[in-house]
Amino acid sequence: MPSSPIRVVLADDHPVFRHGVKSLIADTGEVVVVASVETGSAAYRAIVQHEPDVAILDINMPEMNGVAVVRNLLKLRSRTRAIMLSVYESRVYVDQSFEAGARGYVLKRSAFQHIASAVRAVHEGGIYVDPALPERTVPHRLLHSSVDEAACSTLSEREKDILRFVAFGFTSKEVADRLGATPKAIETQKARACTKLGLTSRAQIVQFAILQGWLNGEIPVR
């Protein structure tokens, strides 16, 4: 047990889940939750105010997603170490989180088994990856000494454009009309891009686009 409790900010937009995690880590006797909030912007403010040892952040929150919170903390040179809570098992989300500066990644489906261990490991300066994640989703640089290139860097500019339009809700025909291609060609390129990233649904494409910041600019007009 640490000589002083580990100070934690917890952020998740599902109150019942957040309360469960809070109770679990508090019951260890090693952790004090100094703030429990439900939005990304509230998490950022709480971390700046309380300067906790560890922040547990839902990857998908209103106002500011967890990855964006971590990136903003990095700009402040914050000493708070972040753990991402996520329902996503795709490697692209794991990569995005660690590249932003997170020190841990825990799946929500196994959070009650692993979150306390993650808090301890990250607080002690380590890296924590949920053991329930398939090995293929763990960033290569966390398994070996070499640095793996981000998955999104394998995308062509055309593939990025297609995914961005899809994230905004455009159909393959609408994307084809804009890019001067056939709907079949757009579907083929979209499928190839999704395969590279391990994405299997439009919802995952939208979340990937959000993490990339692709949806922050001007919304394309149909």
C-alpha positions in Angstrom: 0.0 0.0 0.0 1.3 3.5 -0.9 2.4 5.7 2.0 -0.3 8.3 0.8 -3.4 7.5 -1.1 -3.4 7.7 -4.9 -5.5 10.7 -5.9 -7.8 10.1 -8.8 -10.2 12.0 -11.1 -12.8 9.7 -12.6 -14.8 10.7 -15.7 -17.5 8.7 -17.4 -20.9 9.8 -18.7 -22.8 6.7 -17.4 -23.6 7.5 -13.7 -24.2 3.8 -12.6 -20.9 2.6 -14.2 -19.0 5.6 -12.8 -20.3 5.0 -9.3 -19.4 1.3 -9.5 -15.8 2.1 -10.6 -15.5 4.7 -7.9 -16.7 2.4 -5.1 -14.4 -0.4 -6.4 -11.2 1.6 -6.4 -12.1 3.5 -3.1 -12.7 0.2 -1.4 -9.0 -0.8 -2.0 -8.0 1.7 0.6 -5.3 2.9 -1.7 -7.2 5.5 -3.7 -9.1 8.7 -3.0 -11.4 9.9 -5.8 -11.0 13.7 -5.6 -13.5 14.3 -8.4 -16.1 12.2 -10.3 -17.5 13.9 -13.4 -19.5 13.0 -16.6 -18.1 15.1 -19.4 -14.7 15.6 -21.0 -14.6 19.3 -20.3 -15.5 18.8 -16.7 -12.7 16.2 -16.5 -10.2 18.6 -17.9 -11.2 21.3 -15.4 -11.1 18.8 -12.5 -7.6 17.6 -13.4 -6.3 21.2 -13.7 -7.8 22.1 -10.4 -6.9 19.0 -8.3 -3.7 17.8 -10.1 -4.4 14.2 -9.3 -1.9 11.4 -9.6 -4.1 9.4 -12.1 -7.1 10.3 -14.3 -9.5 7.6 -15.4 -11.2 8.8 -18.6 -14.0 7.3 -20.7 -12.7 7.5 -24.3 -16.2 8.6 -25.5 -17.7 11.5 -23.5 -19.8 14.5 -24.3 -18.1 17.9 -25.0 -14.6 16.5 -25.2 -13.5 12.9 -25.8 -11.0 11.2 -23.5 -8.2 11.3 -26.1 -8.7 15.1 -26.5 -8.5 15.5 -22.8 -5.1 13.7 -22.7 -3.8 15.7 -25.6 -4.7 19.0 -23.8 -3.1 17.8 -20.6 0.1 17.0 -22.5 0.2 20.6 -23.7 0.0 21.8 -20.1 2.9 19.4 -19.2 0.5 17.9 -16.6 2.0 15.2 -14.4 -1.3 13.4 -14.2 -1.2 9.9 -15.7 -4.2 8.9 -17.7 -6.0 5.6 -18.1 -8.5 5.2 -20.9 -11.8 3.4 -20.3 -13.2 2.0 -23.6 -15.7 -0.3 -25.2 -13.5 -0.5 -28.3 -11.1 -3.4 -28.8 -9.9 -2.2 -32.2 -6.1 -1.5 -32.3 -6.7 2.0 -33.7 -8.3 3.1 -30.5 -5.5 1.6 -28.4 -2.9 3.3 -30.6 -4.7 6.7 -30.5 -4.8 6.6 -26.8 -1.2 5.8 -26.2 0.0 8.2 -28.9 -2.0 11.0 -27.2 -0.1 10.3 -24.0 -2.3 7.8 -22.0 -0.5 5.3 -19.8 -3.3 2.7 -19.6 -6.1 1.2 -21.6 -8.9 -0.8 -19.9 -12.0 -2.3 -21.5 -15.3 -1.4 -19.9 -16.4 -5.0 -20.0 -13.5 -6.0 -17.7 -13.0 -2.8 -15.8 -14.2 -4.2 -12.5 -11.6 -6.9 -12.7 -8.7 -4.8 -13.9 -9.1 -1.1 -13.1 -7.5 -1.2 -9.6 -4.4 -3.0 -11.0 -4.3 -0.4 -13.8 -4.3 2.5 -11.3 -1.5 0.9 -9.3 0.6 0.2 -12.3 0.2 3.6 -13.9 0.8 5.4 -10.6 4.1 3.5 -10.2 5.2 4.7 -13.6 4.2 1.7 -15.7 2.0 1.0 -18.7 -1.2 -1.0 -18.4 -2.9 -2.7 -21.2 -6.1 -4.7 -20.5 -5.2 -8.4 -20.6 -8.6 -9.1 -22.2 -7.4 -7.3 -25.4 -6.3 -9.6 -28.2 -2.5 -9.4 -28.6 -2.9 -8.2 -32.2 -4.6 -5.0 -30.8 -1.7 -4.1 -28.5 0.6 -1.5 -29.9 3.8 -3.1 -31.2 6.0 -0.6 -29.3 4.4 -1.8 -26.0 5.4 -5.4 -26.8 8.8 -4.8 -28.4 11.5 -2.1 -28.3 10.8 -0.8 -31.9 8.3 1.9 -32.5 5.3 1.0 -34.6 3.9 3.5 -37.1 0.4 4.7 -36.4 -2.2 2.8 -38.2 -3.8 5.9 -39.7 -0.5 6.7 -41.5 -1.1 3.7 -43.8 -4.2 5.4 -45.2 -4.0 7.3 -48.6 -5.4 10.8 -48.7 -8.3 9.5 -50.8 -9.1 6.9 -48.1 -9.0 9.6 -45.4 -11.4 11.7 -47.5 -13.8 8.8 -48.0 -13.8 8.0 -44.3 -14.4 11.6 -43.4 -17.4 11.9 -45.7 -18.8 8.6 -44.3 -18.4 9.9 -40.8 -20.4 13.0 -41.8 -23.2 10.7 -43.0 -22.7 10.8 -46.8 -23.7 7.7 -48.8 -21.3 6.0 -51.2 -23.1 7.6 -54.1 -22.8 11.1 -52.6 -19.1 10.5 -51.9 -18.6 9.2 -55.4 -20.2 12.3 -56.9 -18.0 14.6 -54.9 -14.8 12.7 -55.6 -15.4 11.9 -59.3 -15.6 8.1 -58.8 -18.1 5.3 -59.0 -20.0 4.1 -55.9 -18.4 0.7 -56.3 -14.9 2.2 -56.3 -15.8 4.2 -53.2 -17.1 1.1 -51.4 -13.9 -0.8 -52.3 -11.6 2.0 -51.0 -13.7 2.4 -47.9 -13.5 -1.4 -47.2 -9.7 -1.3 -47.7 -9.3 1.6 -45.3 -11.5 -0.1 -42.7 -9.5 -3.3 -43.0 -6.3 -1.3 -42.4 -7.7 0.2 -39.2 -9.7 -2.8 -37.9 -13.0 -0.9 -38.2 -16.2 -2.9 -38.8 -19.1 -0.4 -38.7 -20.0 3.2 -39.5 -20.2 3.9 -35.8 -16.5 3.0 -35.4 -15.7 5.1 -38.4 -17.4 8.1 -36.7 -15.5 7.5 -33.5 -12.2 7.2 -35.4 -12.9 10.4 -37.2 -13.6 12.2 -33.9 -10.4 11.0 -32.4 -8.5 12.2 -35.5 -10.2 15.7 -35.3 -11.6 15.3 -38.8 -15.1 16.5 -37.7 -13.9 19.7 -36.1 -13.9 21.7 -39.3 -16.6 22.9 -41.6 -19.3 20.4 -42.3 -19.4 19.6 -46.0 -22.6 20.7 -47.8 -24.5 18.1 -49.7 
